[in-house]
């Protein structure tokens, strides 16, 4: 590997890791938004994956691949338990249920000796790294591209555009919604496990409501017209604090203002708007 790449990775290693992990989190939000559902449990699912992987590694020295599998299965089970009764209802019930899940989990992590309480868990072995993070992100993107071109993808698009019409055409709405929430939880749990093993430290406050809103903002900024769109949003919002570092305490204000402007003027997200402009510019006049 060229020396300048080694120097860049050494200097910005945490940032490079964060880009890939936040990309996975953005995809976890994309799955549910693509069906017109709003879940605010991605941070909670991420926390489950992080703590499960950390405890399995620190306490019993489990193999890394087994740790990653467990970090995906535990959030998936939680999604099944929460989603099975909730997704048969319409409206904001999923958002409310997942907010509640996140708060219950945070209180448990804060008060449990097993998880280290408010002090968190440290000394998590460094494993995975760039290959695991970006390999997982790449595989997830490829899978979503294939799904988008399949019958399942067309059913998902129909649900997002008109849920009642999709149901009338025979789409099993509750089953699709529950499957999307489970896949979303698995991706978020995987992101949490990978993050725990590159930072070596986790705490309950890392997976609170603020983190849930941040993950939602990735998809809002990039859009959900393509699996690449929320990943683009995640990359922008991850890099933005570095770009605005000179603004110190005003970075959060600028960050929020950018999101508000995008939601107002480009409600379908940056990438959808860009693709539309390109399509319009290349259309020949009749």
Beta strands, then each sheet from edge to edge (+ up, - down):
strand 1: 121-122
strand 2: 201-202
sheet 1: 1+ 2-
end
